[in-house]
Amino acid sequence: MEKTRQRARTSAIRPVLMIPLVAAIGLLALFGCAPGHPVSSGKAVPVAVGSKGSVPVPPPGSSSQPPTRPRTASAANPVQTVPGARDLTQQTIDGQPAFGVVGRAPFVESLTLTGATHTVDGVVAVGQKDQVVLHWIVATNQPLALDHVVFAADHQEKATTALPADGIVLPPDAQALPLPNLADGRWYLHLWAVDQAGQISPPATVAVSVLRTPPELSHAVYRSWATNPLYQTVPIRFTVSRAATLAVSIVPDASETPLRTYHLANQPADHEIRLSWDGKDDRGQIVPPGAYRLLIEGTDPAGNQVRALDTGITITNKVIRVSLTQQSMAAFDGSQLFLTTLVTTGGQALPTRAGQYEILEKATPFVFHSPYPKGSPYWFADVTSNRAMLFDPRDANFIHDAPWRTIYGPGTNGPGIPGQVYTGSHGCVETPTAALARLYAWTPLGTPVLVSP
């Protein structure tokens, strides 16, 4: 009777001792050998290895159902898993068992972008014409263990370890993805790998600056009046909506070849850009009189280009010269005299100021109203000129004809109350009617006026 009990206890203990033995043999079989035995020429029995042991994987078609074990991580080997991860003890790919090793999750070895050649602050910049593709390489403990990858794009530099609910799920053999149509801005592209044991790799992240919208040029202002390079320049100003490298060129109306180009590197966004053309070409020679265009071209950090072409720049050789001493006026087109005439300038009480001016306004006819109140010695009743050209806006002085005046020249700008025959004007350059009719038709806005003592 005692022997029977002893035999029963021994039988009850034997299966318990066999469980760890089976686990040990299973682990060794995974690597194709067992202690104390040569490597078998037959196939090792594949197993799904977990943190609490190993389970033999039956061959395809077998009716054997080995017990499943929970795939939990140890404190020393924490593993991020997908909720509801599959039991892999009977999973096969192409007829071969497939499994992952719990505690040894896959990881993304590389995550790179191709198809873009520009960068912004060390980050790949995607322009309007770029065809960008995201590439990755995933490493797994077993070649067939990868189940799928998950892609997501957001504005967070650090991704969460959990899979995003709105991520794009891609098959395990995928290794590239065309960049989605993202709005302009800084984006972070994240990738997670998930194996068939339900384990999730740490996220891999690469930054990208999407700049598909080309920059815009705005608020362009430039001198459209006639410009004589001997005395004037063409001021130009504008803004660009995005930082860009710019080229500002002057192009003849009858040609597409720029005569002068200003290269402006790294111009900031929304900042007024100012420059001035001196009427010369790239060799330093004054360009011929005629019509010119303003060409602005720009390239932003992503390679997007912007181009604007405007007309209306005029170069002239014309100039009007007034001599206060000689009380005369002469008009020249370059070195060629167009017209000369005697004039009457401001008297001693209200003299015409010497200096360089330009024709700012033309009117025909023009009514002069006295800026002085009645009772002032300088007040005058309204008078009408046939033609008038403003040249001194501070003192409101014009070159105009004076039907009321019969004498011009030296001595007509003497002392006394202005407006008399020999007391001069109120500061204007009064001109004989016939001479001014010719000068008015010849003179474009912007023509320089040089008043000398």
C-alpha positions as CSV (number, residue, x, y, z in Angstrom):
1,M,0.0,0.0,0.0
2,E,2.8,2.4,0.9
3,K,4.6,1.5,-2.4
4,T,1.4,2.3,-4.3
5,R,1.1,5.8,-2.7
6,Q,4.8,6.5,-3.4
7,R,4.3,5.5,-7.1
8,A,1.3,7.8,-7.3
9,R,3.2,10.8,-5.9
10,T,6.0,10.2,-8.3
11,S,3.6,10.1,-11.2
12,A,2.0,13.3,-10.1
13,I,5.4,15.1,-9.9
14,R,6.8,14.0,-13.2
15,P,4.5,16.2,-15.5
16,V,5.5,19.3,-13.5
17,L,9.2,18.6,-13.9
18,M,8.7,18.1,-17.6
19,I,7.2,21.6,-18.3
20,P,10.4,23.6,-17.8
21,L,12.3,20.8,-19.6
22,V,10.0,21.2,-22.6
23,A,10.5,25.0,-22.5
24,A,14.3,24.7,-22.4
25,I,14.3,22.2,-25.3
26,G,12.0,24.5,-27.2
27,L,14.3,27.5,-26.8
28,L,17.3,25.5,-27.9
29,A,15.3,24.2,-30.8
30,L,14.6,27.7,-31.9
31,F,18.3,28.2,-32.5
32,G,18.7,24.7,-34.0
33,C,20.6,22.8,-31.3
34,A,20.3,21.2,-27.9
35,P,23.0,20.8,-25.1
36,G,25.1,17.8,-25.5
37,H,23.8,16.9,-28.9
38,P,25.1,17.6,-32.4
39,V,23.0,19.9,-34.7
40,S,20.2,17.8,-36.2
41,S,19.9,17.6,-40.0
42,G,16.1,17.9,-39.7
43,K,14.1,21.0,-39.2
44,A,13.8,22.6,-35.8
45,V,10.3,22.9,-34.4
46,P,9.3,26.6,-34.5
47,V,8.0,28.1,-31.4
48,A,6.4,31.4,-30.3
49,V,8.7,32.7,-27.6
50,G,7.2,34.8,-24.8
51,S,8.5,36.2,-21.6
52,K,7.1,33.3,-19.7
53,G,8.3,30.4,-21.8
54,S,7.9,28.9,-25.2
55,V,5.1,26.9,-26.9
56,P,5.7,24.4,-29.7
57,V,4.1,25.5,-33.0
58,P,2.4,22.6,-34.7
59,P,2.9,22.1,-38.4
60,P,0.3,23.4,-40.7
61,G,-2.9,21.2,-40.7
62,S,-2.2,19.7,-37.3
63,S,-5.2,19.3,-35.0
64,S,-3.1,19.7,-31.9
65,Q,-4.0,22.9,-30.0
66,P,-1.2,23.8,-27.6
67,P,-2.1,26.0,-24.7
68,T,-1.8,29.7,-25.1
69,R,0.2,31.8,-22.7
70,P,-0.2,35.5,-21.9
71,R,2.5,37.7,-23.5
72,T,3.3,40.0,-20.7
73,A,6.5,41.9,-20.3
74,S,8.8,41.6,-17.3
75,A,9.9,44.6,-15.3
76,A,13.3,44.3,-16.8
77,N,12.0,44.0,-20.4
78,P,9.0,46.3,-20.9
79,V,7.2,45.8,-24.2
80,Q,4.7,48.0,-25.9
81,T,2.0,45.8,-27.5
82,V,-1.1,46.4,-29.5
83,P,-4.3,45.7,-27.5
84,G,-5.7,42.3,-28.4
85,A,-2.5,41.0,-30.0
86,R,-2.9,37.7,-31.8
87,D,-1.9,34.3,-30.5
88,L,0.8,33.4,-33.0
89,T,1.2,29.8,-32.1
90,Q,-0.6,28.8,-35.3
91,Q,0.2,31.8,-37.6
92,T,1.9,30.9,-40.9
93,I,3.2,32.9,-43.9
94,D,3.7,31.1,-47.2
95,G,3.2,27.8,-45.3
96,Q,6.0,28.6,-42.8
97,P,5.3,29.4,-39.1
98,A,5.7,33.1,-38.3
99,F,6.3,34.6,-34.9
100,G,7.8,37.4,-32.9
101,V,10.0,37.3,-29.8
102,V,8.3,39.0,-26.9
103,G,10.6,41.4,-25.3
104,R,12.5,42.0,-28.5
105,A,10.3,44.4,-30.5
106,P,11.1,45.6,-34.0
107,F,12.6,49.0,-34.6
108,V,12.9,51.4,-37.5
109,E,16.6,51.5,-38.6
110,S,16.2,54.5,-40.9
111,L,13.6,57.0,-42.1
112,T,14.6,59.2,-44.9
113,L,13.2,61.5,-47.6
114,T,14.1,61.7,-51.3
115,G,13.0,63.9,-54.1
116,A,13.8,67.3,-52.6
117,T,17.1,69.2,-53.0
118,H,16.6,72.2,-50.7
119,T,16.7,72.6,-47.0
120,V,15.6,75.2,-44.5
121,D,17.5,75.3,-41.2
122,G,18.8,71.7,-41.9
123,V,15.3,70.4,-42.6
124,V,14.2,69.1,-46.0
125,A,12.2,71.7,-47.8
126,V,9.4,70.5,-50.2
127,G,8.6,72.8,-53.1
128,Q,5.8,73.0,-55.6
129,K,7.6,70.8,-58.2
130,D,9.2,68.3,-55.8
131,Q,8.0,64.7,-55.9
132,V,9.0,63.6,-52.4
133,V,9.0,60.0,-51.2
134,L,9.4,58.7,-47.6
135,H,11.7,55.6,-47.3
136,W,12.3,53.3,-44.3
137,I,14.0,50.2,-43.2
138,V,12.6,48.1,-40.3
139,A,14.7,45.6,-38.4
140,T,13.0,42.6,-36.7
141,N,14.2,39.7,-34.6
142,Q,12.8,37.3,-37.2
143,P,12.5,38.0,-40.9
144,L,8.8,37.0,-41.0
145,A,7.8,38.6,-37.7
146,L,6.8,42.1,-39.0
147,D,3.0,42.5,-39.3
148,H,2.5,46.1,-40.5
149,V,3.8,49.7,-40.2
150,V,1.9,52.8,-39.2
151,F,2.5,56.3,-40.7
152,A,1.3,59.6,-39.3
153,A,2.1,63.3,-39.9
154,D,1.6,66.1,-37.4
155,H,3.1,69.2,-35.9
156,Q,4.5,67.5,-32.8
157,E,8.3,67.0,-32.8
158,K,8.0,64.1,-30.3
159,A,5.6,61.3,-31.2
160,T,3.7,59.2,-28.6
161,T,4.6,55.6,-28.1
162,A,1.0,54.6,-28.7
163,L,-0.2,54.1,-32.2
164,P,-2.3,57.1,-33.5
165,A,-5.9,56.5,-34.2
166,D,-5.8,58.2,-37.5
167,G,-2.5,56.7,-38.7
168,I,-2.1,55.1,-42.1
169,V,-1.6,51.3,-41.9
170,L,0.8,49.9,-44.4
171,P,1.6,46.2,-45.2
172,P,4.8,44.7,-43.8
173,D,6.6,44.6,-47.2
174,A,6.0,48.4,-47.8
175,Q,9.3,50.4,-47.7
176,A,8.2,53.7,-49.2
177,L,5.3,56.1,-49.3
178,P,4.8,59.3,-51.4
179,L,4.6,62.3,-49.2
180,P,0.9,63.1,-48.7
181,N,-0.5,66.5,-49.8
182,L,0.3,68.4,-46.7
183,A,-0.4,72.1,-46.2
184,D,2.5,74.5,-46.0
185,G,4.3,74.5,-42.8
186,R,6.7,72.5,-40.6
187,W,5.6,68.8,-40.3
188,Y,6.9,65.8,-38.5
189,L,6.6,62.4,-40.1
190,H,6.3,59.4,-37.7
191,L,6.6,55.7,-38.4
192,W,5.9,52.8,-36.1
193,A,6.6,49.1,-36.8
194,V,4.4,46.3,-35.3
195,D,5.3,42.6,-35.2
196,Q,3.1,39.6,-35.1
197,A,3.5,39.3,-31.4
198,G,1.7,42.7,-31.2
199,Q,4.8,44.6,-30.2
200,I,5.3,48.3,-31.3
201,S,8.6,49.8,-32.1
202,P,9.6,53.2,-30.7
203,P,8.5,55.8,-33.2
204,A,10.9,57.1,-35.8
205,T,10.5,60.7,-36.8
206,V,11.8,63.0,-39.6
207,A,11.0,66.7,-40.0
208,V,10.0,68.3,-43.3
209,S,9.2,71.9,-44.3
210,V,6.4,72.0,-46.8
211,L,6.5,75.1,-49.0
212,R,4.5,74.3,-52.0
213,T,2.8,77.7,-52.4
214,P,5.2,80.1,-54.3
215,P,6.1,83.4,-52.7
216,E,4.2,86.5,-53.8
217,L,5.5,90.0,-54.7
218,S,3.5,92.9,-53.6
219,H,3.4,96.7,-53.0
220,A,5.8,97.3,-55.9
221,V,6.4,101.0,-56.3
222,Y,8.9,102.6,-58.7
223,R,9.4,105.9,-60.5
224,S,7.4,106.0,-63.7
225,W,8.1,109.6,-64.6
226,A,10.9,110.5,-67.0
227,T,14.3,110.1,-65.4
228,N,17.5,111.8,-66.5
229,P,20.4,109.7,-65.2
230,L,22.6,112.8,-65.0
231,Y,20.4,114.2,-62.3
232,Q,18.0,111.6,-61.1
233,T,17.6,107.9,-60.2
234,V,14.7,105.4,-60.3
235,P,13.7,104.4,-56.8
236,I,12.2,100.9,-56.5
237,R,10.6,99.3,-53.5
238,F,8.5,96.1,-53.0
239,T,7.9,93.2,-50.6
240,V,8.0,89.4,-50.9
241,S,5.7,87.2,-48.9
242,R,8.4,84.6,-48.0
243,A,12.2,84.8,-47.5
244,A,13.8,84.5,-50.9
245,T,16.8,85.2,-53.1
246,L,15.9,87.9,-55.6
247,A,17.2,89.4,-58.9
248,V,15.9,92.8,-59.9
249,S,16.6,93.6,-63.5
250,I,16.1,96.5,-65.9
251,V,14.9,95.3,-69.3
252,P,14.4,97.4,-72.5
253,D,10.9,97.4,-73.9
254,A,12.2,96.0,-77.2
255,S,14.4,93.3,-75.8
256,E,14.3,90.4,-73.3
257,T,17.9,90.8,-72.3
258,P,18.4,92.7,-69.0
259,L,20.8,95.7,-69.1
260,R,21.2,95.9,-65.4
261,T,20.6,93.3,-62.6
262,Y,20.8,93.6,-58.9
263,H,21.3,90.3,-57.0
264,L,19.7,90.4,-53.5
265,A,20.4,87.3,-51.4
266,N,18.4,86.1,-48.5
267,Q,15.8,88.8,-48.4
268,P,13.4,88.5,-45.4
269,A,9.6,88.0,-45.7
270,D,7.2,90.9,-45.5
271,H,10.1,93.4,-45.3
272,E,10.1,96.4,-47.7
273,I,13.0,96.0,-50.1
274,R,14.5,99.2,-51.4
275,L,17.0,99.9,-54.2
276,S,17.6,102.6,-56.7
277,W,18.6,102.3,-60.4
278,D,21.0,105.0,-61.6
279,G,20.1,104.7,-65.2
280,K,23.3,102.7,-66.0
281,D,23.9,99.2,-67.4
282,D,26.0,96.5,-65.9
283,R,29.1,98.1,-67.5
284,G,28.5,101.5,-65.8
285,Q,27.3,103.2,-69.0
286,I,24.2,105.4,-69.1
287,V,21.5,103.6,-71.1
288,P,20.0,105.3,-74.2
289,P,16.7,107.3,-73.8
290,G,13.6,105.2,-74.1
291,A,11.2,102.9,-72.4
292,Y,12.3,100.2,-69.9
293,R,10.7,97.5,-67.8
294,L,11.2,96.3,-64.3
295,L,11.7,92.5,-63.9
296,I,11.7,91.0,-60.4
297,E,12.5,87.2,-60.1
298,G,12.8,85.3,-56.8
299,T,13.5,81.8,-55.5
300,D,12.4,80.7,-52.0
301,P,14.3,78.1,-49.9
302,A,12.2,75.3,-51.4
303,G,13.0,76.2,-54.9
304,N,9.6,77.8,-55.7
305,Q,10.0,80.7,-58.1
306,V,8.1,84.0,-58.6
307,R,8.4,86.5,-61.4
308,A,6.8,89.9,-62.1
309,L,7.4,92.2,-65.1
310,D,6.2,95.8,-65.0
311,T,6.4,98.5,-67.6
312,G,6.6,102.3,-67.4
313,I,10.2,103.3,-66.7
314,T,11.3,106.1,-69.0
315,I,14.9,107.4,-69.5
316,T,15.3,110.9,-70.9
317,N,18.1,113.3,-71.7
318,K,15.9,116.3,-71.3
319,V,16.6,119.1,-68.8
320,I,15.3,122.7,-68.2
321,R,17.8,125.3,-66.9
322,V,16.7,128.6,-65.3
323,S,19.3,131.4,-64.7
324,L,18.2,133.9,-62.0
325,T,21.0,136.3,-62.9
326,Q,20.2,136.3,-66.6
327,Q,16.4,135.9,-66.1
328,S,16.5,133.3,-68.9
329,M,15.4,129.7,-69.4
330,A,16.8,127.1,-71.8
331,A,15.6,123.5,-72.5
332,F,18.1,120.8,-73.7
333,D,17.7,117.3,-75.0
334,G,21.2,116.0,-74.2
335,S,23.5,118.5,-75.7
336,Q,21.0,119.7,-78.2
337,L,19.3,123.0,-77.4
338,F,15.5,122.8,-77.9
339,L,14.4,126.3,-76.7
340,T,15.7,129.4,-75.0
341,T,13.7,132.4,-73.8
342,L,13.7,135.3,-71.4
343,V,11.7,134.9,-68.2
344,T,10.7,136.8,-65.0
345,T,11.3,135.0,-61.7
346,G,10.4,136.0,-58.2
347,G,11.2,139.5,-57.0
348,Q,13.3,140.5,-54.1
349,A,10.4,140.2,-51.7
350,L,9.4,136.6,-52.8
351,P,12.5,135.3,-54.7
352,T,12.6,132.0,-56.6
353,R,14.9,129.6,-54.7
354,A,17.9,128.1,-56.5
355,G,18.2,124.3,-56.6
356,Q,17.3,121.1,-58.4
357,Y,13.7,120.3,-59.0
358,E,11.6,118.4,-61.4
359,I,8.3,118.8,-63.2
360,L,5.6,117.3,-60.8
361,E,2.4,118.4,-62.4
362,K,1.1,119.9,-65.6
363,A,-2.3,121.7,-66.1
364,T,-4.0,123.6,-68.9
365,P,-5.5,126.0,-68.2
366,F,-4.7,126.8,-64.6
367,V,-6.2,129.3,-62.3
368,F,-4.0,130.9,-59.6
369,H,-5.6,131.7,-56.2
370,S,-3.7,133.9,-53.9
371,P,-2.3,132.1,-50.8
372,Y,-2.2,135.4,-49.0
373,P,-5.2,137.0,-47.3
374,K,-6.7,140.2,-48.5
375,G,-4.9,143.1,-46.9
376,S,-1.6,141.4,-47.3
377,P,0.8,143.3,-49.7
378,Y,1.2,139.9,-51.5
379,W,-2.4,139.2,-52.1
380,F,-3.6,139.1,-55.7
381,A,-6.8,138.5,-57.5
382,D,-7.4,135.2,-59.4
383,V,-5.4,135.0,-62.6
384,T,-5.5,132.3,-65.3
385,S,-2.6,130.9,-67.2
386,N,-3.0,128.9,-70.4
387,R,-0.4,126.4,-69.3
388,A,1.4,125.7,-66.0
389,M,3.9,123.2,-64.8
390,L,4.6,122.8,-61.0
391,F,8.3,122.4,-60.1
392,D,8.7,123.6,-56.5
393,P,5.9,122.1,-54.3
394,R,7.1,123.7,-51.1
395,D,6.5,127.3,-52.3
396,A,4.0,126.2,-55.0
397,N,6.0,127.7,-57.8
398,F,5.2,127.0,-61.4
399,I,6.7,127.6,-64.8
400,H,3.7,129.2,-66.5
401,D,2.8,131.7,-69.1
402,A,1.7,135.2,-68.0
403,P,-0.7,136.9,-70.4
404,W,-0.8,139.9,-68.2
405,R,3.0,140.5,-68.5
406,T,4.6,142.3,-71.5
407,I,8.2,142.6,-70.5
408,Y,10.6,139.7,-69.5
409,G,14.3,139.5,-68.8
410,P,16.9,141.2,-66.6
411,G,15.5,143.9,-64.3
412,T,12.0,142.6,-64.2
413,N,12.5,140.9,-60.9
414,G,13.4,144.0,-58.9
415,P,12.2,145.2,-55.5
416,G,8.7,146.2,-54.6
417,I,5.3,144.5,-54.3
418,P,5.4,141.4,-56.6
419,G,3.2,141.4,-59.6
420,Q,4.2,144.7,-61.2
421,V,6.2,145.0,-64.4
422,Y,9.6,145.3,-62.7
423,T,8.9,143.8,-59.3
424,G,9.0,140.1,-60.3
425,S,6.6,137.3,-59.7
426,H,5.5,135.7,-56.4
427,G,8.2,133.1,-57.0
428,C,7.0,131.4,-60.2
429,V,8.9,131.5,-63.5
430,E,6.8,133.6,-65.8
431,T,7.3,132.8,-69.5
432,P,6.1,134.3,-72.8
433,T,3.0,132.5,-74.0
434,A,4.3,131.2,-77.3
435,A,7.5,129.8,-75.7
436,L,5.7,128.0,-73.0
437,A,3.3,126.4,-75.5
438,R,6.3,124.7,-77.1
439,L,7.9,123.8,-73.8
440,Y,4.7,122.4,-72.3
441,A,4.3,119.9,-75.2
442,W,8.0,118.9,-75.1
443,T,8.3,118.4,-71.3
444,P,7.3,115.0,-69.7
445,L,6.6,114.7,-66.0
446,G,9.8,114.2,-64.1
447,T,11.9,116.4,-66.3
448,P,14.6,117.9,-64.1
449,V,14.6,121.7,-63.6
450,L,17.9,123.3,-62.5
451,V,17.5,126.8,-61.1
452,S,20.9,128.5,-60.7
453,P,21.8,131.8,-59.1
